[in-house]
Amino acid sequence: MRTTRVKASSRDLSPLLAGAATAVAGCGALFAFADSDSPLRGPFTLFFLLATPAAAIAAGLRGLEPFGRLLTAVAGSVVVNMLVAQGMLAVHRWSVRGGLVAVTALSALVLLPSVVRRMRGTVRGRAPQLTDGQGSVTVKPSKT
């Protein structure tokens, strides 16, 4: 019997890692809202609080290189969390659930322009185009 090795590239693992991160973040939010006594509540909730704003910010920074995008998104995530915590403490309304809701709402607001921009692009991309059958537009010079 012959054994073949399959070399997995990082592109093949990206959807799997994104799904796992989403599951961990979702479990963290669920544990916090359910007031669970699980030992995973703290780490998973912290991951949710860092990953949610970071993902929203990273979606808006599509033009940056991957490392710069990651660094900026994580720094922005920390800033969002600190501003939410400071604002809640300033008005004497601190609660874990309230903090999660505030961070989630701010992340959704940060993500909204990217989603709208992407939706506009797909609507425009579906418009019929005049092509020569080869996937390119034929332009004929005019006589002037």
PEGI-V730530 format. One line per field, one symbol per residue. ss: DSSP state (a for helix, b for strand, c for the rest). Layout:
ss = ???
This chain:
ss = cccccccccaaaaaaaaaaaaaaaaaaaaaaaaaccccccaaaaaaaaaaaaaaaaaaaacccccaaaaaaaaaaaaaaaaaaaaaaaaacccccaaaaaaaaaaaaaaaaaaaaaaaaaaaaaaccccccccccccccccccc
